[in-house]
Amino acid sequence: MTAVRTDPVRAAIAAVAADAAQVDATEVDLRPRLREVLTSGGLHRGAAGVAAQAEVLAQLAEECMSTAFSFWGHRMALEYLDRFGGPAQAEQLAALVDGSRPGVSAMAASFRRQAQQAAGAQPTPLGVTARREGEELVLDGFLPYATNLHTDAVLVLGVELPETGGAAILALDLDTPGIEVRPATDLLALGSTRSGSVRLTGARVPASSTLPTPFTELLGGARATFLALQSAFCLGHARGSLAAFDAAGTPFATEAQELAAEQDRLTVQLGELAEDAYDGAAIAAYLGLRLATMDSAQHSAQLALCVTGGRAYTRTHPVARRLRESAFLPVQAPTKGQLLWELQSLSSTG
């Protein structure tokens, strides 16, 4: 991918790098940095294509994966409203564009359902139901994990529609009465991402909160971008770990060279796939990229520990931070198990 560090973007990424240790050690509000990056044009939906935005996310993750992960969630919430929303979402979209409100992409269950349906498997429940009462929807259910759960956030999620047997995507205000956020505690890393679970109990939202694009069409149209931008922060994390040490003259020199060559190849592949993310017909390539970048991140973090030695086993060491961050990637949806299952399903039906 072409380097995209214009002066404003470079300054924003440098600020993220300066904050990385504090973001890991304490709970830092990442929203001011989000606004800086959006203002710089690095993640603005109209300023650059998906490939350029993917490279910005990768560069952010080279410095601080917590920040990159949080920004990815915001960028995807913006994606849903921008490409698939309607007039009812205009105010929320404007707030996401300028960063005055954070975005929450609580879409893991929805994408899992899409994959299951495509494979002919029994779909698992979305976890949240919506029933119509006049001009309102009444929501009940539970989201086990989401990020950017600030009080003023815009939450995008999939819901079951028991009355019709279908499903829909909603965009709603997280401070709606009946919505309770339960912060995640004692995470290995990502403590500043404001992650946690969400309980909805009789939460009432306007029926117009429903995005006008049908459930399956929205997911099919967004999934390639979803996976490409996820792969970007995985790859950035991998590149950052590899840059953290010099393996020359060590028994790990050949392994490090092979990893660097693999990351160069993945960087080119990500750029090519991200250019076509709005088409996204060959979803297997995006799934494979997500799996490969995750594996590279884990491998690179482990190698950084081996080369750096015992001092990297201190919690405050940057290599230790990257090692803890990398442990999250196989469990982030789509998990490693989900990726392998879907690739196997596509292979068997192809």
Rosetta blueprint (number, residue, H / E / L):
1 M L
2 T L
3 A L
4 V L
5 R L
6 T L
7 D H
8 P H
9 V H
10 R H
11 A H
12 A H
13 I H
14 A H
15 A H
16 V H
17 A H
18 A H
19 D H
20 A H
21 A H
22 Q H
23 V H
24 D H
25 A H
26 T L
27 E L
28 V L
29 D L
30 L L
31 R H
32 P H
33 R H
34 L H
35 R H
36 E H
37 V H
38 L H
39 T H
40 S H
41 G L
42 G L
43 L L
44 H L
45 R L
46 G L
47 A L
48 A L
49 G L
50 V H
51 A H
52 A H
53 Q H
54 A H
55 E H
56 V H
57 L H
58 A H
59 Q H
60 L H
61 A H
62 E H
63 E H
64 C L
65 M H
66 S H
67 T H
68 A H
69 F H
70 S H
71 F H
72 W H
73 G H
74 H H
75 R H
76 M H
77 A H
78 L H
79 E H
80 Y H
81 L H
82 D H
83 R H
84 F H
85 G L
86 G L
87 P H
88 A H
89 Q H
90 A H
91 E H
92 Q H
93 L H
94 A H
95 A H
96 L H
97 V H
98 D H
99 G L
100 S L
101 R L
102 P L
103 G E
104 V E
105 S E
106 A E
107 M L
108 A H
109 A H
110 S H
111 F H
112 R H
113 R H
114 Q H
115 A H
116 Q H
117 Q H
118 A H
119 A L
120 G L
121 A L
122 Q L
123 P L
124 T L
125 P L
126 L L
127 G L
128 V E
129 T E
130 A E
131 R E
132 R E
133 E E
134 G L
135 E L
136 E E
137 L E
138 V E
139 L E
140 D E
141 G E
142 F E
143 L E
144 P E
145 Y E
146 A E
147 T L
148 N L
149 L L
150 H L
151 T L
152 D L
153 A L
154 V E
155 L E
156 V E
157 L E
158 G E
159 V E
160 E E
161 L E
162 P L
163 E L
164 T L
165 G L
166 G E
167 A E
168 A E
169 I E
170 L E
171 A E
172 L E
173 D E
174 L L
175 D L
176 T L
177 P L
178 G L
179 I E
180 E E
181 V E
182 R E
183 P E
184 A L
185 T L
186 D L
187 L L
188 L L
189 A L
190 L L
191 G H
192 S H
193 T H
194 R L
195 S L
196 G E
197 S E
198 V E
199 R E
200 L E
201 T E
202 G E
203 A E
204 R E
205 V E
206 P E
207 A H
208 S H
209 S H
210 T E
211 L L
212 P L
213 T L
214 P L
215 F H
216 T H
217 E H
218 L H
219 L H
220 G H
221 G H
222 A H
223 R H
224 A H
225 T H
226 F H
227 L H
228 A H
229 L H
230 Q H
231 S H
232 A H
233 F H
234 C H
235 L H
236 G H
237 H H
238 A H
239 R H
240 G H
241 S H
242 L H
243 A L
244 A L
245 F L
246 D L
247 A L
248 A L
249 G L
250 T L
251 P L
252 F L
253 A H
254 T H
255 E H
256 A H
257 Q H
258 E H
259 L H
260 A H
261 A H
262 E H
263 Q H
264 D H
265 R H
266 L H
267 T H
268 V H
269 Q H
270 L H
271 G H
272 E H
273 L H
274 A H
275 E H
276 D L
277 A L
278 Y L
279 D L
280 G L
281 A L
282 A L
283 I H
284 A H
285 A H
286 Y H
287 L H
288 G H
289 L H
290 R H
291 L H
292 A H
293 T H
294 M H
295 D H
296 S H
297 A H
298 Q H
299 H H
300 S H
301 A H
302 Q H
303 L H
304 A H
305 L H
306 C H
307 V H
308 T H
309 G L
310 G H
311 R H
312 A H
313 Y H
314 T L
315 R L
316 T L
317 H L
318 P H
319 V H
320 A H
321 R H
322 R H
323 L H
324 R H
325 E H
326 S H
327 A L
328 F L
329 L L
330 P L
331 V L
332 Q L
333 A L
334 P L
335 T L
336 K H
337 G H
338 Q H
339 L H
340 L H
341 W H
342 E H
343 L H
344 Q H
345 S H
346 L H
347 S H
348 S H
349 T H
350 G L
